Amino acid sequence: MPDLTDKQTFSDQDALDFHSHPTPGKISMAPTKPMATQRDLSLAYSPGVAIPVLAIAKDVDKAYDYTAKGNLVAVISNGTAILGLGNLGHMASKPVMEGKSVLFKRFADVDSFDVEVKTTDPDEFITVVKNIGDTWGGINLEDIKSPECFVIESELQDLLDIPVFHDDQHGTAIISTAGLINACHVTGKRMEDIKVVLAGAGAAGLSSIALMKAAGVKAENTVICDRDGVVYKGRPSGMDQWKAAHATDTPLRTLAEAMVGADVVLGLSAKGAITKEMVASMAPRPIIFAMANPDPEITPEDVLSVRSDAIIATGRSDYVNQVNNVLAFPYLFRGALDVRARRVNHEMKIACAQALAMLAREDVPDEVAAAYSGRKLKFGPDYIIPTPFDPRLIWYIPPFIAQAAMDTGVARVAIEDMDAYRTSLRGRIDPSAALMQKISSAVRAAPDKRVVFAEGEETTVIRAAWAFKQAELGTPILLGREDLIRKNAIEAGLDFDALGIEIVNARVSDKNTEYTDFLYERLQRRGYLRRDVQRMINQDRNYFAASMVARGDADAVVTGSTRNFNMVLKEVRRVLDVKERMIGLSILLAKGRTLFVADTSIHELPDAEELAEIAIQAAAAVRRLGRTPRVAFLSYSTFGNPPGDRGEKVREAIRILDRKGVDFEYEGEMPPELALDPEARANYAFMRLSADANVLVMPAIHSASISTRLVQALGGATVIGPLLVGLEKSVQIVSLGASVSEIITAATFAAYDGEVVSEG
């Protein structure tokens, strides 16, 4: 057994504790239907279950409609090749198989459970899986030794009418092919010209070379080596039908000979298999994928000591360009399941590799950098493969697989609208996706909105403006010094000229005098001299940006990433008036609910009149977002019990709304469970809410802010905002140090609210 302790960042006991506490194992089952009433039980089991039973008996494909089959994958092993540990038995493989099931759910929302088969006989294994295979929408074979894995996968694919995929073979093949496509892109080499050497003729190696050939590498430009040397045509020993399929006519007999002048070496063998001397003999700008785990065939440090021009990938997460199978199998099955594919074919695997290669060439979101200790990821020699925590993988990759399945005739159903499919994929992992898609669609459909990005010299803001423009959400205007903005854009790999992003320098703008006159007229009776105002317009981009929207030269502003919220708000308020009551509205998305929480940023301890106005403003904003508002005033008290000063203010707010005769539902004061649980409301027949509340008015800013942040910190929820509501013009203030995605979201809401304000 290999020694793993020198690479661990945890103790053996840490690992055992993780797998045993608080509940043994890593997976459990959660029902997808309610089980709260006798009717629920009757529908879930007897007698209601008989109806889908009869439907499936008539048409077996109805199992996709009435059971979990269409989103269910089995991870199956016999434990004959567990990680790098060898044949340790089927039950020893169970922790790995459970882990694989967790990855399916975490990265692609695919339900999965593990099956460990107690046999090392391939025929017996095939028989077992064949007889239970129809249970699932797909099968992921795992940790089965070579060459039996080839036979098992091939025969099961012929016997079953669902995808059967051996990840140890094809997962590595897909990721390494994606890496090779991009490595060629970086080095200027062509796939059809490169000479490729494979060190390690096992399942992963042979599958990788086969897929690379399908992607454009010429068979005559490949050389395969195993522990006995080069696999050549006519070799008398150590051959089988799978190696023979890739044998070439060559006088080369050793790995060292094969690597002389080679462009690419693929290592899928063992530590130390590749030496510095072999690397030194390769062609200029060599591509070295040393993918053995836990230790690569040669370390990147050793490669760079002899070849500074090399592009290197490994299977390790502590080096750049990790070949990690989690980049492929969840999304491959996601796409295959969504068209009810009968198999995973070569075209689907190539589509996956090409999609991964394309994604790596896109600008990388801040969330990815955060997952990698802030390391900046930019397409190039050190970033040719996307990282596993890239949030775009779930919606970017599966559509390519689904399309390939449809194009090659292995799909049972077709996806008619790929854009709608991408939107649904976003929603599987990101609960904010559906809401943001609706807002984004409305912004795109409106006349082009000009949005000012006030802190335009910041790299995160530049990237956000770029993405905003690419998404066709409007025209971004970056405020700042043009030379610095362009310099930072180039460093981020962005070509402004190609996209046509506008840059405005406040100090030299021809609008400078006009804005100074405008702002001085507003502030001259508040103790400001003209030279004070001139300096504000010249030197503070928030004043200039707010003046742009005030004077009609832009439609909206997004700012705040470099300053405290309250400071930014004070500056904006000196330029813009409050149209009605100004509030902060946060959007909370959790467990299929969308809740709007107010006031989360403006009023510290609102009185009854302010609480009523907060409710009115929040309800109006929710209507603008396309929802019907139902307002609940939250409190520790339930309709006066126990009594208290804050509770009385809430009750007075209700009386104020009664007198105003507003056109939305409202009720209070109440704790959260009454607002959100119909069973809890059953004891209060007088309540006026027709359904669960979706607008929660908090009694004070601290309760609003703490509650949203607490839910976010606990996980399982997404919080957007707080959004600024109530100014005469559309301004959104992001939090200090906001990420690119947060700035884009704020800019999108700013553009959306700018459309509403202009209509008003």
N, C-alpha and C positions, 0 to 999 in steps of 0.2 A: 504493500500500500504506500503511495507517495506521501512524503512529509508535507503537510499543508500549513503547519503552524507558523512558518516564517513569513507567510503572506497574509495571515489573518489580522484583522483589526479588532478582533473580539476573542474572548476565551472560549474553550470548548464548552464550559458550563453556560456561558452566554447563549450559545447556539442551542443547547439542550433546553434551557429555560424558555427561549423564544418559541420552540416547538411544543412545549408542554404547558405553558401558562398563558392566560388564565384557563384556557380550554385546550386539551390535547389536539394537535393537528392545526391545519391552516385554513380549512374550508368548512362550511356548514350550509344548510339549505334554508331558504326563506321563501314562504309562499307568496305568490303574485296576486292572489285573490283574497278578499276579506273572508274571515272565518268567525264572524262575530254573532251571527244569528242562526236560528234553526234553518231558515231559508237558504243561507249561505252553505250550510252543510249539505242540505238536500241537493243543491245545484252542483257542489263540488264532488259529492259521492252519490250514494243511492238516494233517490231514483234518477236524479238529473243526469248523472254521468252516462246513463245508457244511451242518450241521444247522440253524443259524439261517437260512442262505440259503434253504433249502427252505421253512422255516416262513414267512418273509417273502414268498416267491413265492406262497404260498397266500393270505396275508392281509397286505396291505401295512402295516396298522396294527401288526403285530407288530414293526415297526422300532422302535417306542417301547419295546418290552420287551427287545429283544436288541441294540440299538445305543445310541449316545449321543444320538440324535435328540431325545429327550424333555427333555434339559437343554442343548440346543445352539442358539445364536442366531448368525446371520450379521449383521455390521455392513457394509452395502454402500453404496458411494458412487461417483459419477463425478467428484467434485472440482469441481463447477461453482459451489459456494457454500461455500468452506472457512472456517469461523469467520467473522470479519469481513474476510477477505482476498480474497474473490471467487473467480473461476474460474482456478485455478492448475494444473489437470490432475489426472487420476486418481491418479497416483503421489504427488503432493504431499499428497494427502489421507491417505496411508497412516499417518503418525504419529498423526493424529487418530483414525483408525479403530482402530488398535491400542490407543490410550488408552481408547477407548470399550469395547473388549473387556476391558481390565483392570478398568474400573469395574463391568462386569457381574459379574465374578468376585469382586472385593473386597467389593461391597455386597450381592450376592444369591446368590453361589455358582452363578451361571449360566455355563456354559462358552461361550466365544464366540471366533470368529476373523473376520478382516476380509477383504472381497473388494472390490477396486478394478476397476471396469469401464471399459474404454477406449472410451467413446463419449459424445457429448453429444446424440445423437439419442434422444428418449424411446422411440420404438418399438423401436429396436435394444436399448436398455437393458432394456426390458420383456421382450423375447424371451430375452435372456441369462439374466436372473434367473428367468424362468418355467421354463426348461429345467433349471436346477440347484436350484430352490427346495425340492424335496422332501427335500433333504439335511438340512434343519434343522427344529427345532420352531417357529421363529419367525424373522422377518427385521426388522431395525432399519435403515431407510433413513436416511441421514445426509448432510448438506451437499450437497443437490441443490437447484438454484435454482428459484425460483417464476417462472411458474406450472406449469412442467413437473412439479414434485414432486407436485402435486395429481393430475395424470393418471396418473403412474407408480404412486403408492400405490393409487389407486382401481382401476386395471386389474389390478395384481398381486393385490390382495385378492380380486378376482373370479376370477382365474385359479388361485390357489393355495388350498389347504385348510388353511393355517396363518396365524397372525397376521402381518400386514404393517403396520408402524408407523413413520411418519415422525416421528422424535423432535423435529426442529426445529419442526414444527407443534404436535404434541400434548403434548410434554413441557412446553413453556412454558405451554400452555393449561391443563394439569392443575394445575401449581404456582400459576399466577396465579389460577385459580379457587378453589383452596384458600385462598390469601391473601385473596381478595375475600370469601369466606364469613366468615372470621374478622375481617376489617376491619369488615364490617357488624355482626358480633357486638359488637365493641368500641365502635363508634360508635352502636349502637342503631338502625341503618338496616335496612330490609328489602330483600331482593334484588329483589322485584317492584316496588319504588318508586324505586330509584336510577336516576339518569341517567348513562349510561356513554358516554364518548368514547374512540374508538380512534385513536391517531396512528400510522399505519403499516399499510398494507393488504397486507402480505406474507403468507407462509405462516403464520408464528407468530401474527400479529395476527388474521387471519381465523379461524384455528382457535380462538384464545382467545375471541373474541367469540361464536363458535358454541357453545362449551362453556358459557360463562356464560349464554347464553340457555337452554340445556338445563337449567342448574342453577337457573333462576328469574328471570333478568333478562328483562324484556319487550322484544320487538323494537322497539316504537315508542319505547322510552326509550334507544335506542342511536343514535349518530352515528359514522360511519367517515370518516376523513380519510386521503388519500394525498398525494403530493407536489403534486398538482394541486388540492388542497382537499377539500371535502366530497364524499363519494360519495352522490349523490342520484339518485332515480329519474328516468330520462330524460337523465342526463348524456351529452352527445354524444361525448366523447372519454375516452381513458384507462380504458376499462371492459373487463371480461371477465366470464365467467359466474360466477366465484367472488366478485368484488366485487358484481356485480349482485344476488346472492342476499342481500346484507346492506344494499343501498341502501334509504334511507327517504325518505318525502315530507317535505321540510324546506326552509324558506327560507334556512337557514344555508349559507354558502359557504366559510368559512375555519375553520381550527382555533381561532383566537382567538374567533370568534363562537360556535363549538360549545361552548367551555369555560365560557362565562358561565353560572353557576348549576349547572354539572355537579357531580355527587357523586364521580365516578370518572373518571380519565384513565389509559388504558393506553398507554404509550410503547413502541413496537416499531419505531422508525424510526432516528433518528440524533442525535448530539450537537447540543444547541442547539435542537432542534425545539420545545421548550416553554420559554416565558419566564416571568419572575417576574410580569409583568403578567397573563398567562393564569392563573397559579395564584391570584393575588389575587382574580380574578373568580369563582372557584369557590364552591360552596355551603359552609356551615359544616361543619367536620370533614371536609375533602376527603380522598379516597383517591387517592394518586398512585403509580402503578407505572411508574417510568422504567427500562425494562429493556434499552435499547440497550447493547451491549458493543463496545469496552471502556469507553466513556464514555456515561453516561446522558443522556437528553434534557435533563434539568436535574439539577443536583447536589442532594443533600439539604440542603446548607448554604444554597443559594440558595432552596430551598423554605421552609426554616425562617426565613429572613430576612424573609419576607412572610406566612407562615402558621404560627404556632406550634401550631395545632390539627390539623395534617396528619398522616396516617399514610402513611409512605413505604416503598416497596420498590424495589430495584434488582436488576440482574444481577450486582452486584459483591460479593465476599466481605468487603471492608473496610468495608461499611456493614451496618446491621441489615436484617433481612428480605430475605435474598438469594433471588431466584427462580432456583433451581439445578435443572436438569433431572435431576440424579442422584437427586433425591428421588422421581422417578416411574419412569423407564424400567426400572431393575433390578427393582423390586418389581412393576411391572405385568407384566413378562414372567415373573417368578417365579410369580405367581398363575396366569397364562395357561398356562404350561408344565405346572404341576402338575395341571391338569384337562384337559390336551391340547386346549386351545381351538382352534377353527377360525379365529377372528378376534378382534381387539380392537374391541369396539363402543362406542357412546356410553355405554351403561350402565356398562361397566367403567371408562371414563375418569372418569365422575362419581363412581363408588364410590371410586376412588383419590383424587380431590380431597376428597371428604367425609371419608375416613379420615385424610388428612393434616391436615385442619382439626381433626378431633377430637383427634389426637395432640398438636397444638400446645397444646391446652388442658389437657393433663396436666402433672403436676409433672415437671421436667426432671432426669434423672440427673446425678450429679457428673461422670461420664465425658465428658459433653457440654461442661460448663463447662471441664474440663481441656483439651479440644481447642480451646477458644476463649479461652485465656489466663486462665482463671478467671472470665470474664464471667458474671454471674448471669443466666440466661435465665428469664423468667417471662412467662406469657401477658399480652399487653397491646399497646399501640401499637408497641413496639419488638421484639415477638416474636409474629408472627401466622403464621409458617411454620416448621415444624421445621427443624433444621439437619442437614446431610448426615451428621454423625458421631453421630447419635442411635442407640444400639445397638438401640433398640426397633423401628426401621423394618422390619427383616427379618421379624419375626414379627407386627407389628401390621398392616401394609398388605396383603400378599398375600392373606390370607383374605377380605378384602372384595372383591378382584378376582375371586378364584376363585368366591365365592358369586354375584356378579353374572353371571359366565359361565354358571354352572349355571342360574341363574334365567331367563336369556334363551335358553337352549338351544344355546349355541355350544360347550359343553364335551363332549368325548368320554367322559370318565369323571367320576364324582362323588366328592367327599370326604365320607365319612359322618360322621366325627368331627372337627369343627373344632378342638376343644381338643387332640386328639392331633396335628393338623396344625400348630397353633401351636408345640407342643412340638418337633416335628421341625424346624421353621424355626429355632427358637432354636439347635438343635444344629448347623445348617449353618455358622454363624459362631462360636458360642460352644461350645467342647467341654465345658464344665461343665454345659450345659443339661440333658442327660439325667439326670445324677446329681442335680442340684438338683431336677428335676421329681419324681423318685422320693422324695426326702426331703420335699419340700413336700407331696406327695400323702399321705404317711404322717402328717405333722403335721396336715393338715386332717382326716384321718379319725379322729384321736385326739380324746379329750375336750379341750375348749378349754384351752389352756395359757396361764398367766399369766407373761409374760416381762418382767422388770424391765430397763429401759433406764436405767442408772445415771446417765449424764451427760445428763439430760433437758433441760437448758437450751440445749444446743448445737443449732444449726439443722440440722446434718447428722443428728443423732440424732433430732430431732423428725420430720424427713422420713422417716427410716428406720422409725420407729414408725408413722407414718401409712401408709406403703406396706405394712408388715407387717400392719396391721389391715385395709387394703383388700384384701389378698390372702387374707384369712380364715385366716391362719396362727396366730392366737391373740389374746390380749388383751394389748396393750402397757401397761406402767405406766411413766410418766415420772417420775423423781425430780428435784425441783428446786422453785424458787419458781414458784408458779402464774402470777403476773402476768407474770413474765419469759418463761415458756414460752409463754403465750398471745400475748404481744407478738411473739415470734419466729415463732410459727406463723402469725400474721396477715401478717407481712412475707413469709413464704414462700407465702402464698396458700392456707393450709390452714384448714379449718373443723372444729375439734375437736368442737364440739357436735353437728355432723351425724353424726360417726362414733363418738362416745362413747369417747374415749380417756381413761384414768384418769391423774390427776396426784397425786403424793404429795410433800409437803414434809416432809423428815425432821425438821426442827426443831419442827414443830407437830403431828406425828403422834401419835395416841393410843397408838401402839405403842412410842413412844420409851422409856418406862420398862421395858417388858418386854424390849426388845432390849438395853438397858443392863445389866439384871440378868443376862441370858443371857451376854452377852459378858464381863462382869466375872467371872462364875464360871469362865469359861475362862482368863482372863488374870491373875487375882489372884495366882497363884503364879509369874508371869513378870515381876514388877516393876511392874505397872500398878496405879495407884490408881483408885478408882471415878470420880473426877472426870476422869481421863484417858480412861476408857472412855466416860463421858458426852459428852465433847467429840468423841470419835471418831464416836459415833452421830449427834450433832447436826450435825457439820460435814463429815464425809467420807461421801460417798454410796456408796462401795464397801463400807464397813463396814455401812451401813444395808441396802444391797441384798443383801449376802451373808446378813445376819441374817434378811431376809425369807424367803429360800429355806430357811435353816436351821430357822426356826420354822414352815415350812409355809404361809406367807402368799403365796408365789409359787412357781413351778415352775422357773424358770431366770433367769439374769442374763447380760446382755451389757454389756461395759464396755471401757475402754482407749483410747478415741479421743483423750483429752486428757492421758494420762500414759504414762510408760515401762512396758513390759510387766512387767519385774521388780518394779517398785514396786507395781503393781496386784496381781500375784500374791502378794507378801508380805502385803498387806492382806487379801486374800481368804483366805489360808491361816490367818490369825489367827482367822477365824470358822468355817472349814470344815475338816474332816479329810480326809486322803487315804484313799480307800477301799482302794486297792491301790497299785501303782506309778503315779505321775503322769508323763505324757509329753506331748510336743507331737507331733501327727501332721499332716503336711501332705499334701494331695491334689494330685497332679500329673497333668494331663490333656494329652496330646500325641499327635498322629498316631493317634487312635483308641484309645489306651491310657489306662487309669486306674491310676495307681501311688500307693501310700501310703508316705510316707517318714517314718521315725522315727529318732531323736528330734530334733526341730528347734527345741526351745525350753527344755528343762529341764536335762538332764544334760550337763555340759561334757565330761568324760572318763570315761564309764561303765566300771566294771570288768566282769568276766565275768558275775557274778551280776546286775548291773544290766542288762547287754545281754540276758541271757536274759529278765528280767522285762519289759524294753521290748518284746521280741518277743511275749511272751504278751499284754501289754496291747494292742499294736497289732493282733494277730490277732483279739482279742475285739472291738475297735472296728470292724474291717473286717467281721466277721460281723454286727454290729449294723446296719451299712450295707448288708447284703444280699449281700455278696460272700464267696466261699470263699477264705480267706487261704492264700497260698503265700509263705513268708518266705525271703528271701535275706539273709544277713549279708554286707555289702559290705566290701571291703578292697582295698588295692593288691596284696595277695598272693593267689595262687591255690593254695589248699590247702597252705599252708606254703612256697610258693616265690614270691618270696624270703622268708626268715624275718625275724621282727621282733617286738618286744614287743606292738604293738597287734594283730598277727595272732594271737599266742598267746592274747590275751584273747578274741578271737572264737572261736578253736577251743575254748577252755574253756567258752564260752557254749553251744556246740553240745553238748558233753559234759553240761552241766547239763540242757539240754532232753532229751537222751537219757535221763537218770536220772528226770526228771519224767514222762516218757511223755505229752507233750502231744498234743492231738488235731488238729494241723494240720501241714502239710508245712513243712519248713525245711531249709536247707542253707547251707554256708559253710565257710571264707571264700572270697570270689570277687570278681573285678572285675565291673562292670556288664554287660559283654557276655555273660558266662556266665549271668547271671540273666535276661537279656531276649532272647537269641538261641538258638533250638534247635540251629542248625547249630554254633554254638560249643560247645554242651554235648555234641555228639556224641563228642568226644574224652574225655569223662569218664563212662563208662558206669555208674559207681557212684553218680552223683548221684541224690538222692531226689526231686527236683522232677518232677512229672508233666507240667508245662507251665511256661510263663514265670512267673517270680515276679511278684507284684503288691504285696508288702510288702517294702520295702527298709529294712533296719536298718543305719544308718550307725555306724561305729566311734566317732564323736565328734560333738559338736554343731556344731563348725565345718565338718566335711565335709557334714553334713546341711543346714545353713543355706546354705552357699556353693553347693552343687550345685543346690538348688531355686531360689535367686535367680539363679544363672547361667543356668539354662535359661529362666527367665522373662524375663531381660534380653535374651537372644538372640532372643526372639520365637518364635511358633509353638506356645506352650504356655501353659496357664492353671494357676495355683497357687492353691489354696484353703487358708487356714489360716496358721499352724499352729493346729489345733484342740486344745483342752486336754482331756485324757483322764485319768480316774482320781480326780477329787474325789468326795466323797460326794454332792454335789449338782451340778446342771448349771450350769457357768459357762463362758462363752467370752470371751476377751480379744482384742480386735482390735488392730491396730497403731496407733501414734500417728498421728493425722490421717487415719484410715480414711475411705473414701468411703461414701456412702449405701448403695451396693450391697454393699460389704464388710460393713457393719453388718447389713444385712438377711440376708446369707448366714450370718453368725455367729449371729444371733438364731434363724434357722431351724434350724441345727444344735443350738443350745441347747435349743430346744423339742423337737426330736427326741430328743436325749439325755436331756432331762428326762422324757420318756415312758418311755424305757428304764430310767432310774434309779428312777422311781416303781414300775414293774413289778417291778424287782429287789428 
